[in-house]
């Protein structure tokens, strides 16, 4: 599991102009999962952290900011 600040996911998603559903569709998770990440209710798995970093074209380190 990777600890990614929930605000970072939301920040990147909003910068990209995406809804939670649109991001979920792009990386292959449920919208509810994005919501849980953004609320800090669930930690993000390493696999999903990789998907996020690839989708947003940022390093894993950038996700940890």
Secondary structure, DSSP 8 states (H G I E B T S, - for coil): -B---HHHHHHHHHHTT--HHHHHHHHT--HHHHHHHHHTSS-B-HHHHHHHHHHHT--HHHHT-
